[in-house]
Amino acid sequence: MANRWVGVTIDCVDVQRTAAFWSALLERPPGPTQPGWVYLGHPDDPQPRLVFQPVTEAKHGKVRLHLDVAVDDIEAGIAQVIALGGRFTGERHDYDEGVVVVTADPEDHEFCLVHYY
């Protein structure tokens, strides 16, 4: 059996709120789960699942691993993040191949919105 990537686990104090944010942003419904946790997706999905794990302490400092989310319109993507309870950090990078902006979910986990030209 070959190794394969099956998911990303995000530690969060408010599992339901954080999972609801990502579920709406990525249009991925919750799948099978265990008490206190939320899984977006199923084990046999073509995309890795997002797993929201309860923790008692809030995030401190910048995350060392983050997700990149491709969007068709960078301004509309920022507006959606804000409407869902996240925030735009103000950090934007314009490259020849596209635009990258740094945003954060309701628990301040940073992630990038990416628009490729």
C-alpha positions in Angstrom: 0.0 0.0 0.0 1.3 3.4 -0.9 1.3 6.3 1.5 -1.2 9.0 0.8 -2.2 12.3 2.3 -5.6 12.0 3.9 -6.2 15.2 5.9 -5.1 18.3 7.7 -6.0 18.7 11.4 -6.6 22.2 12.8 -6.5 22.7 16.5 -9.3 25.1 17.7 -11.1 26.2 20.9 -14.5 26.6 19.2 -14.6 23.6 16.9 -18.1 24.2 15.6 -17.6 27.8 14.7 -14.2 27.2 13.0 -15.5 24.1 11.1 -18.6 26.1 10.0 -16.3 28.8 8.6 -14.3 26.3 6.5 -17.3 24.3 5.5 -18.9 27.4 4.0 -15.7 28.8 2.5 -14.8 25.5 0.7 -18.4 24.2 0.2 -17.5 20.9 1.9 -20.1 19.4 4.2 -19.2 17.7 7.4 -18.6 13.9 7.1 -18.3 11.1 9.7 -17.0 12.5 13.0 -16.4 11.7 16.6 -17.7 13.5 19.6 -16.2 17.0 20.0 -14.5 16.9 16.6 -15.7 17.9 13.1 -14.5 16.3 9.9 -15.1 18.0 6.5 -15.3 15.4 3.9 -15.1 11.6 3.9 -12.1 9.3 4.0 -12.5 8.3 0.3 -12.9 11.8 -1.0 -10.4 12.8 -3.7 -9.4 15.8 -1.6 -7.9 15.4 1.9 -10.3 16.0 4.8 -10.1 18.9 7.1 -10.3 17.8 10.7 -11.1 20.2 13.6 -9.7 19.0 16.9 -10.7 20.6 20.2 -8.0 22.2 22.3 -8.2 24.3 25.4 -5.6 27.0 24.5 -5.9 29.6 21.8 -3.3 29.8 19.0 -0.2 31.8 19.8 2.0 33.2 17.0 2.0 32.6 13.3 1.1 29.1 12.0 4.0 27.3 10.4 1.8 25.4 7.9 -1.1 27.0 6.1 -3.7 26.3 3.3 -3.8 28.0 0.0 -7.3 28.5 -1.3 -7.7 29.3 -5.1 -10.4 31.9 -5.9 -11.7 33.3 -9.2 -11.8 36.9 -7.8 -9.5 38.0 -5.0 -11.7 40.9 -3.8 -14.8 38.6 -3.7 -12.7 36.0 -1.9 -11.6 38.6 0.8 -15.3 39.7 1.2 -16.4 36.1 1.6 -13.8 35.5 4.3 -14.9 38.6 6.2 -18.6 37.8 5.8 -17.9 34.3 7.3 -16.2 35.8 10.4 -12.6 35.7 9.2 -10.3 38.6 8.5 -8.0 40.1 5.8 -4.5 40.7 7.4 -3.7 43.4 4.9 -0.9 41.4 3.4 -1.0 41.2 -0.4 1.6 39.9 -2.9 1.3 40.5 -6.6 3.3 38.2 -8.8 3.5 37.7 -12.6 1.4 34.5 -12.2 -1.2 35.9 -9.9 -2.1 37.5 -6.5 -1.8 36.1 -3.0 -3.5 37.6 0.0 -3.1 36.5 3.6 -6.4 36.0 5.5 -7.3 34.3 8.7 -10.2 32.2 10.0 -12.3 33.1 13.1 -9.5 31.6 15.4 -6.8 33.5 13.6 -5.3 30.6 11.6 -3.7 32.3 8.7 -4.3 31.0 5.1 -3.8 32.4 1.6 -6.3 33.3 -1.0 -4.7 32.8 -4.4 -5.9 34.0 -7.8 -3.9 32.7 -10.7 -3.9 34.7 -14.0 
